[in-house]
């Protein structure tokens, strides 16, 4: 595949076999993502319930103290976290624990923005490096998903968004996208939008872990579940429309 930043073309229609594989992988990925969020929600809910009614309550006080220290440090703390998060994602570290950490330390709003920008920049760093030849290891791992190369032959913003919902290591996707003619702006926009649902959910979960009110924690955890379910519903709707369109064309 080309590695130059050529004008992006309209994506080709997928053949029936590839479309079926993508549909199966998407369904599997959405199911796994929902289970991940549910597990995190239940874990945090159980821990915070214990923390509010046992000596573990000292944890909540300590979290508030850490947050106050971070706030005193000012924008330096934000810059350090963003740099560490971006480099970690660029090297292939899973971003979701980092999103939760951002929510815990900086609160939901700031944590979401910081984790979303940092993870997008980290992915962009790997994308740029892959266009300069740093891709051999990830390329070999991509052989596990042969249909990915077909899906990403002419990637649009929507297809970049779509593959970000799949349970494929982010580093592999960054490298594969770096081997396509996708524009830098399309990569960045598709990646940021693709990361948004899970970053949003895990920032809510992380933020809920340090709240002084159990009611606030539970509200945020329910919001995290709502986010992931709405995202899954929207993706399923798109899948259904594409399937209907393929049947009409076929």
C-alpha positions as CSV (number, residue, x, y, z in Angstrom):
1,X,0.0,0.0,0.0
2,X,1.1,3.5,-0.7
3,X,2.6,5.6,2.1
4,X,2.3,9.1,0.5
5,X,-0.3,11.6,1.5
6,X,-2.3,11.4,-1.7
7,X,-5.7,12.9,-2.1
8,X,-8.1,10.5,-0.4
9,X,-10.4,8.6,-2.7
10,X,-13.9,7.4,-1.9
11,X,-13.7,4.0,-0.2
12,X,-14.5,0.9,-2.2
13,X,-17.5,-1.3,-1.4
14,X,-16.4,-4.3,0.5
15,X,-16.9,-7.8,-1.0
16,X,-19.5,-10.0,0.7
17,X,-16.8,-12.1,2.5
18,X,-14.9,-9.2,3.9
19,X,-18.1,-7.4,4.9
20,X,-19.2,-10.5,6.8
21,X,-15.9,-10.7,8.6
22,X,-16.0,-7.0,9.5
23,X,-19.5,-7.4,10.8
24,X,-18.6,-10.4,13.0
25,X,-15.5,-8.6,14.3
26,X,-17.5,-5.5,15.1
27,X,-20.2,-7.4,17.0
28,X,-17.5,-9.3,18.9
29,X,-15.6,-6.0,19.7
30,X,-18.8,-4.2,20.9
31,X,-19.7,-7.1,23.1
32,X,-16.2,-7.1,24.6
33,X,-16.2,-3.3,25.1
34,X,-19.5,-3.5,26.9
35,X,-18.2,-6.2,29.2
36,X,-15.1,-4.2,29.9
37,X,-17.1,-1.1,30.9
38,X,-19.5,-3.2,32.9
39,X,-16.7,-4.9,34.8
40,X,-15.0,-1.6,35.5
41,X,-18.4,-0.1,36.7
42,X,-19.1,-3.0,39.0
43,X,-15.6,-3.0,40.4
44,X,-15.7,0.7,41.2
45,X,-19.2,0.6,42.6
46,X,-18.3,-2.2,44.9
47,X,-15.1,-0.5,46.0
48,X,-16.7,2.9,46.6
49,X,-19.6,1.3,48.5
50,X,-17.0,-0.4,50.8
51,X,-15.0,2.9,51.1
52,X,-18.0,4.8,52.3
53,X,-19.0,2.4,55.0
54,X,-15.7,1.0,56.2
55,X,-12.2,2.3,57.3
56,X,-11.4,2.4,53.5
57,X,-13.0,5.8,53.6
58,X,-9.4,7.2,54.1
59,X,-8.9,6.4,50.4
60,X,-11.5,9.1,49.4
61,X,-9.7,11.7,51.6
62,X,-6.4,10.7,50.1
63,X,-7.7,11.1,46.6
64,X,-9.0,14.6,47.4
65,X,-5.6,15.5,48.8
66,X,-3.8,14.3,45.6
67,X,-6.2,16.3,43.5
68,X,-5.5,19.4,45.5
69,X,-1.8,18.9,45.0
70,X,-2.3,18.4,41.3
71,X,-4.4,21.6,41.2
72,X,-1.6,23.5,43.0
73,X,0.9,22.3,40.4
74,X,-1.1,23.9,37.7
75,X,-0.8,23.3,34.0
76,X,2.5,21.6,34.5
77,X,0.7,18.6,35.8
78,X,-1.5,18.6,32.7
79,X,1.5,18.9,30.4
80,X,3.4,16.0,32.1
81,X,0.3,13.7,32.0
82,X,-0.4,14.5,28.3
83,X,3.3,13.9,27.3
84,X,3.4,10.6,29.3
85,X,0.1,9.4,27.9
86,X,0.9,10.3,24.3
87,X,4.3,8.5,24.4
88,X,2.7,5.5,26.1
89,X,0.0,5.2,23.5
90,X,2.5,5.7,20.7
91,X,4.5,2.7,22.1
92,X,1.4,0.5,22.2
93,X,0.3,0.8,25.8
94,X,-3.5,0.4,26.1
95,X,-5.1,3.8,26.5
96,X,-8.2,2.9,28.6
97,X,-6.4,2.6,32.0
98,X,-4.8,6.0,31.1
99,X,-8.3,7.4,30.5
100,X,-9.5,6.2,33.9
101,X,-6.3,7.6,35.6
102,X,-7.0,11.0,33.9
103,X,-10.6,11.0,35.2
104,X,-9.4,10.0,38.7
105,X,-6.6,12.7,38.9
106,X,-8.1,15.6,36.9
107,X,-11.9,15.0,37.2
108,X,-14.2,14.0,34.4
109,X,-14.1,17.1,32.1
110,X,-10.4,17.8,32.2
111,X,-9.6,14.1,32.3
112,X,-11.6,13.4,29.2
113,X,-10.0,16.3,27.2
114,X,-6.5,15.4,28.3
115,X,-6.8,11.6,27.6
116,X,-8.6,12.2,24.3
117,X,-6.0,14.7,23.0
118,X,-3.0,12.7,24.3
119,X,-4.2,9.3,23.0
120,X,-5.0,10.9,19.6
121,X,-1.5,12.5,19.5
122,X,0.2,9.3,20.6
123,X,-1.6,7.4,17.8
124,X,-0.6,10.1,15.3
125,X,3.0,9.8,16.4
126,X,2.9,6.0,15.6
127,X,1.1,6.8,12.3
128,X,3.8,9.3,11.3
129,X,6.7,6.9,12.3
130,X,5.1,4.1,10.2
131,X,5.3,6.4,7.1
132,X,9.1,6.6,7.8
133,X,9.6,2.8,7.9
134,X,9.1,2.0,11.6
135,X,6.5,-0.7,11.1
136,X,7.9,-4.2,10.7
137,X,6.8,-5.7,14.0
138,X,3.3,-4.3,13.9
139,X,3.0,-5.3,10.2
140,X,3.6,-8.9,11.1
141,X,1.0,-8.8,13.8
142,X,-1.5,-7.4,11.4
143,X,-1.5,-10.8,9.5
144,X,-3.9,-12.0,12.1
145,X,-6.6,-9.7,10.6
146,X,-6.2,-10.1,6.8
147,X,-9.6,-8.4,6.2
148,X,-8.2,-5.2,7.8
149,X,-6.0,-4.3,4.8
150,X,-9.1,-4.6,2.5
151,X,-11.1,-2.4,4.9
152,X,-8.3,0.2,5.0
153,X,-7.4,0.2,1.3
154,X,-9.0,3.7,0.8
155,X,-9.8,4.8,4.3
156,X,-12.4,7.6,4.9
157,X,-13.0,9.3,8.2
158,X,-15.9,6.9,8.8
159,X,-13.7,3.9,8.2
160,X,-11.0,5.2,10.5
161,X,-13.7,5.7,13.1
162,X,-15.1,2.3,12.5
163,X,-11.8,0.4,12.9
164,X,-11.2,2.2,16.2
165,X,-14.3,0.3,17.5
166,X,-12.7,-3.1,16.8
167,X,-10.6,-5.1,19.3
168,X,-7.4,-4.7,17.3
169,X,-4.3,-3.2,19.1
170,X,-4.1,0.5,18.5
171,X,-0.5,0.3,17.4
172,X,-1.4,-2.2,14.6
173,X,-4.1,0.1,13.3
174,X,-1.8,3.2,13.5
175,X,0.8,1.4,11.4
176,X,-1.6,0.0,8.9
177,X,-3.2,3.4,8.4
178,X,0.3,4.9,8.0
179,X,0.7,2.5,5.0
180,X,-2.4,3.9,3.3
181,X,-2.8,7.2,1.4
182,X,-5.2,8.6,4.1
183,X,-4.8,12.3,4.7
184,X,-3.4,13.4,8.1
185,X,-6.5,15.4,8.9
186,X,-8.8,12.4,8.2
187,X,-6.6,10.1,10.4
188,X,-6.7,12.6,13.2
189,X,-10.5,13.3,13.0
190,X,-11.4,9.7,12.5
191,X,-9.2,8.6,15.4
192,X,-10.4,11.3,17.8
193,X,-14.1,10.5,17.0
194,X,-13.3,6.7,17.2
195,X,-11.7,7.1,20.6
196,X,-14.4,9.3,22.1
197,X,-17.0,6.7,23.3
198,X,-14.6,4.6,25.4
199,X,-12.5,7.6,26.5
200,X,-15.8,9.2,27.7
201,X,-16.9,6.0,29.5
202,X,-13.6,5.3,31.2
203,X,-13.1,9.0,32.2
204,X,-16.5,8.8,33.9
205,X,-15.5,5.5,35.7
206,X,-12.1,6.9,36.8
207,X,-13.6,10.2,38.0
208,X,-16.3,8.2,40.0
209,X,-13.5,6.4,41.9
210,X,-12.6,9.5,43.8
211,X,-15.9,11.1,44.6
212,X,-16.9,12.1,48.1
213,X,-20.5,11.2,47.4
214,X,-21.6,7.7,46.7
215,X,-24.7,9.0,44.8
216,X,-22.4,11.0,42.5
217,X,-20.2,8.0,41.9
218,X,-23.2,5.8,41.0
219,X,-24.6,8.5,38.7
220,X,-21.3,8.7,36.8
221,X,-21.1,4.9,36.5
222,X,-24.6,4.7,35.1
223,X,-23.7,7.4,32.7
224,X,-20.6,5.4,31.6
225,X,-22.9,2.4,30.8
226,X,-25.3,4.6,29.0
227,X,-22.5,6.0,26.8
228,X,-21.2,2.6,25.7
229,X,-24.7,1.3,25.0
230,X,-25.6,4.3,22.9
231,X,-22.4,4.0,21.0
232,X,-23.0,0.3,20.4
233,X,-26.6,1.0,19.3
234,X,-25.4,3.6,16.8
235,X,-22.8,1.3,15.3
236,X,-25.3,-1.5,15.0
237,X,-27.6,0.8,13.1
238,X,-24.9,1.7,10.7
239,X,-24.1,-2.0,10.3
240,X,-27.7,-2.8,9.5
241,X,-28.0,0.0,6.9
242,X,-24.8,-1.2,5.2
243,X,-26.1,-4.7,5.1
244,X,-29.4,-3.6,3.6
245,X,-27.5,-1.5,1.0
246,X,-25.3,-4.4,0.1
247,X,-28.3,-6.7,-0.4
248,X,-29.9,-4.1,-2.7
249,X,-26.6,-3.7,-4.7
250,X,-26.1,-7.5,-4.7
